[in-house]
Amino acid sequence: AIVGSRSPSAAGAEHAYAFARTLAQAGFCIVSGMGGGIAAGAPRGALSVGGRTIAVLGCGVDVVYPLTNRELHAQIAAQGALVSEYPPGTKALPFRFPRRNRIVAALSLGTIVIEAALRSGAIITARLAAEAGREVFALPGSIHNPKARGCHRLIREGAALVESPDEVIAALYP
């Protein structure tokens, strides 16, 4: 899984795309919550190389959220998988997104966190992944970037610090 900020820096967005692209080329399926920012960049990276991607939605599979993901939603429906525990027509409501994160974590061998605030859905997903015995990876960032603080805390608590997709591949398949 690749998770992180809904409003990442340009570098964070590029990391999500590049990590997903490289991991997809290595045969990994990229799982995301298909929100904004990191969660949209990751499936785009996977799809750019014909890779596999699963989007776990906090609404019905027929509901596009956010609306800026209309094209991405259609592309994943055609080339990947849209997954939801909610019936068609279920609207996107805030309380559904943290619940969705348990499915993101459960479907994944590991969770990569890119730019996450201390209190965020990405941190929830990382905690759920760790509790499920999955690997947790975090990209470090600037000490001046509040969106890097969640990643820094994860690293202090035992998440693997990664700087390249190759480190993730090596950790998952040594």
Protein Blocks (a to p, Z undefined) as FASTA:
>chain_A
ZZddfbdcfklmmmmmmmmmmmmmnopacddehighjlmmmmmmmmmnopacddddfbdf
kbccdfklmmmmmmmmmmmccddfbdehiacdfklmmmmmmmmmmmpmbdcdehiafbdf
klmmmmmmmmnopacddddddfklmklmmmmmmmmnopacdfbfklmmmmmmZZ
